[in-house]
């Protein structure tokens, strides 16, 4: 069933035939038809399973916020934001079902419609508890927002720049010390803390984001002790990955430095929630991402070798991979294509953007801010290819 669900979601329900499911799963047609008498029955089971997962998550959030209807609604919206932020996002499964199955009497189509109707009913009930004038209208508006977000999920919600378009940004690439994962813990602390201090003195930021998992697992306490500026770190998104895993088998793909840190192991101890978590230290993936950003060709074989240890098969197989290095999303298209089966790739960027927004408070306007700057600690100017690659992020000048 898990193989069919992956294929239906990634490749489409109608495009995925029984032969394709048999090929990928290794299960014979005879065995498949012993459990499901037809493909339509398998599709219906897929719809039912997704509906169950959806309401299990809803009920868990409702229990956590049972005294606050507003917090329950916000939790539902947060779940939508996290879903569409995943690199492997391919739309809302229930909307996909409704689009691909026009027969309104099909059991899967009925399940999809019932899911949306129940959601509207639940939202109306919560709105009524808030004593609003027209809870039915409020529920309809929230449904429009939710379904619109699902439909437009290709829009990148991770950009802090979109969150604060009027801010002044300074991006610092410590290329002189790259990659951090090859240095000792003491060396990284000794490098980063004074470097950040110099940057704070020169640029007087309102907030600093440490956009590196290896550095964040080591220096955040030191930085907060040394400077009064608020800091946002980047740590492996183990908690949301384990919460969403269906097979309870999760891999954390990071640099060798990140996966060996006690901080990472403590995240697993605190948030694994019964999941089997595999730490995968990729030796060259960050360097391959840098090469791709410079416009160099990166072979599929090289990437496949780096990600292969993430995919464990057996009684339960890996269904979720945490991207525990900020370089790795640069290679997501190739990783998606090279993965032996479909998994959820978890990127912490949306959560980081939300945390930045929380700390900065409401935006002071929506206009464009001053031109941003990219700084390179090596003092070397980026190649023309790299300079062009940086342009889409924001209007920016590149400085040494």
N, C-alpha and C positions, 0 to 999 in steps of 0.2 A: 504494500500500500504506500509506503514512504517513497519508493521509486516513482510510482505513478503520480503521486502528489507533486514531487519535484518536477517531473516532465510536464504535467498539465500546467503548472504555474510558469515554468521557464519557456516552454516551447508552444504552449497553447493546447487547449483541450481537443479541438478538432484536428489539429496538426499531429497529435500524438496518437499513433495507432497501437493496437495490441502487439504487433510485431516489434515495435520500438520499445515498449515496456518490457517484453520478454528478453530482448537483446541486452538492455541495460541491467535488468535485475538478475538475469541468469536463471529465472524461474521458467519452467516449461509452460506451454499453453494449457496443457492438461491440468497442471497444478493451479494455474490462475483461474481457469474456468470451474474448478472444483469449489473455489471460494466465491467467485463472482460469475454469474451465468452469462453476463454480457458486459460490453464496455460501458453501456449506459448505467448498469448497476454499479460499476466501479466509479463512474463519475458521481453518482449519487452518494456513494460512501465517502468520496473526497469532499463533497460539499458538507456532508454531515460532520465529518471530522473537523473541518475548518470552523464550522459553526460552534462546535463544542469548545474548541480552543479559544475562540473569541469570547464566549460567555464565561468560560473559566477565568480568563484574565479580567473581564469586567467585574465578576463577582469578587475576585481577590481585591481589586481596587475599591469596590464598594464597601468591603469589610474594613479596609484600612482607613476609609474616610466616612464611616457610617454616620458620624455626627455633623457632616458638612456636605450638603448637596452640591454646593459650588465647587468644592474640592473634588468631588466625584466627576463632575463635568470636566474640570481642568485635567484630571488624570486621563480621561478618555481622549482629550485633545492632545495631550502629551504623547500618548501612545500612537496616535495618527502621525504626529511629527517624527517620532522615532522610526516608524515603519517606512515612511517615504524617504527618509534620509539614508536608508541602507543602500549600498551600491548595487545590490542584487534586486532592488525593488522593481517589480513588474506590474504594478497596479493592485487594486483591491481584488482579492480572489472572488468575492461575491459579485462585484460589478463585472469582472471578467466572465463569470458564469452566465450572468444575465445577457451579456453581449453575444457570447458564443452559442448560446442555446436559446433560439427564438421560440421554441415550443413551450408555451406557458404551462402545459400539463406535465412536463418532464419533472421528475422528483427533485433533481438538482436545482432547476429553475424555481420550483416552489420553495425549496430551502433558502435560496438566495433572497427571494422576495420576503419570506418570513423573517429572515435575519434583519433586514432593513426596517421592516414594520415594527419588529420588537424593539429595535434600537430607538426608533422615534417615540414609541410608547414610554420607554424608560426615561428618555430625555424630557418628555412632557411631564412625567411624574416628578422628576427632580426639579424642573422649572416651577411646578406648582408648589413645591415645598419652599421655594424662594419667595413665594407670594407675589409673583409678577402678575401683571394685569391679564395677559393672554399667553398662558403656558404652551398652548398648541402652536401658536405662531412662533414663539421662541424656539420650540423644538424643531420646527420646519427650517428656521434660519440656521440653526446649528447643523442640521442634516445637510443643508446646502453647502456650508463651509467644509464639512467633513468630506462629502463626496467630491467637491471641487478640489480639495487638497489631494485626495487620492488620484483624481484624474490628471492633475498638474504636478504629480510627484517628481517629474524630471527636473523641475526647477530646484536649483541647489539651495537648500536652507542652511547650509553650513557656513556660509560666508559671513564673517564678522563685519565685513565692509558693508554688506547689504543691511546689516543690523544697525550700523551707525555710519551712514554715507557721508555725514558732515564732519566726521572726526579727522584728525591728522594722524597718519600712520607712518611708523618707521619699522621696516623689516630688516632684521639683522641676521645674516647667514655667517655662522662661525666656520667658514670653509677652511680656515687655517688649522682647525683642530678636528676636522671631519675625518672619519666617523667617531663619535663619542664612545661607541661600544667597544672600541679597541683600546681605551684608556682605563686605568685603574680608578676606583671610586674616589680616592683621595685626590688624584690628578684632576678629575672632572670638577670636584668641589673647588679646588684651588684655582681652576681656570674660570669657571662660570661666575662665581660670586663677585670677584672684583671687576670682571668684564661687565656684568650687569650694572654694578655700581657706577662705573664710568659712563655707561649709556644713560642711566637715570640722570646723572649730573649734567650731561650734555643736552638731552632732549626733553627733560622734565615731563615724563608721561603721567597720565592719570591712572594707568594700569599697565601691567606687563604680563604677557602670555609667554610661558616657556613651552614652545611648540616642539618638544622632544621628550619622548617617553623615558629614555635613559637618564637624561638630565633631571627630569621632574621627579623620578623616584629617588633622587639623591640630594638635590639642592634646595627643595622648597622650604624646609625648616630653616636652613642657613640664611636664605634670602629674606624670609619674613622676620628673622631675628635682626638682620643687619639693616633693613630698609623699611620705611613706613608706607611705601607704595603698595597697593594691593596686587597680589600675584594670582594668576590662574595657571595651573599645571596641566599636563597631559599624561594621563595614566591609562593602562590597559582597561578597556571597557568590559571587565569580567562580569560585573554584576548584571547589566542588562543582557549580556550574552547568555548567561546561565539561566536567567529568568525566562528567556524566550525559546531556549532549546527544547525541541520536542523529543529528541532521542537521548538527551542528557549526556551527550558526548560533545565537548567543546575543545577546540584547539586555540592556543594563543600564539600568534605568529609575530615575533619581535626580533630585535637584535640579540646576540648572545649576552650582551650586557644587561638588557632589560629582563630577559627571562630568568637570569640567575639572581636577581636582586631579591632580598628578603621582603621588600615592599610588595613585589609582585606575588610572592608566595603567601603573604598575609592577605592580600585581596582574595586569593583562592580560598584560603581557610575561612575567611569571613563571609564570602558571597557565592561559593560554589553551589549551594542549595541542592546537594546530592548529585551534582554533575561530575562526570569523569573529565577532568581538565588536563590536557596535554600541552606542555610548554615546548615550543619549537623555536630554537635559536637559529635564525637564518644568517649565514656568514656573509653573504654577498648581496642580498636583496636591496639594501639601502644604496649601495654603490651602483647597482644596476638601475635603480630609479633615478639617481643623479645622472647617469649616462643617458637615459631616455630623455630627461629634461634638457640636456645639452644638445639633443637632436641626434644622438648616436643610435645605431640599430642595436637592439637588445634581443638576443635569440630566444625563441620559445623554449628551447631545451634548457637554457640557463635558468629561466624563471621556473619551469616545471620542476627542476631538481631542487630548488629552494622551497617550494610549497608542498612537495610530495609528502613529507612527514606529517603534515596536518591531517591527511585523509586516512583515517583508521576505519577498517571494516570489521565485521564480526556480528555478534548478536545484535548490536546497535552500532551504527556508523556515525561518523562525525557529520553534524548538520549545521554547525556554526563555527566560524573562524573569526577571531578577534584580530584586527589589524593594529598591532601594538607598536607601530612606528609611523610617524607622520609622513614618511617618504612613500610608504607602500600604496596608498590610494592612487599615486601617479601611474601605477602599473595595473590598475584594477581591470581594465578591459582585457589585457592578456591573461590575467589570473582567472577571470570568469571563463574565458575560452579554454583554458588549459586544465581547469578543475575536472577531476574524473567523474564527479557528480555535482549536482547543485547544492550549494550551502548558502547560508546567510553570512555575508561579510560585514562585520560590525566595526564601524568607524566612529570614534568618539567626538568628531568635529561638531555635530549639532549640539551636543551637551556642553561643549566648551563655549560655543557661541551664546547659548542661553545663560551660562554662568557669567560671561562678560556683560551681557545685558543686565543681569540682576545687580551686579556690582556697580555698573555705571549709572544705573537709574534711567529715567525717561530721556529719550533723545530730545535735543534742543533744535529741532528742525530737520528737514529732509533734503536740504541742498547739498551739493558737492562740497567737500572740504578742500583744504589745501592739498597740493600735489604731494603724494607720498614719496618716500625714499627707500631704496634698497641699499643696504650697506654690506660689504664683504670684508671680513676681518683680514683676509689675505692681502688686501690692497690691490688685488687684480680685478680688472674690469671683466664682466661676464662676456662670453662669446656672443656674437650676433644672434645665434639660435636661441641661447638662453635668455637674452634680453627680450626677444620676441615672445618667448614662452611666458615671461612674467607679465607682459602687457595686459592680458585679459583680466587679471586679478583686480587691478585698479589703475587709474592714471598715475603713473609713477616715474620717477627719475632714478637712475642707477648711479650710485656714488661709491667711491672707495673709502 
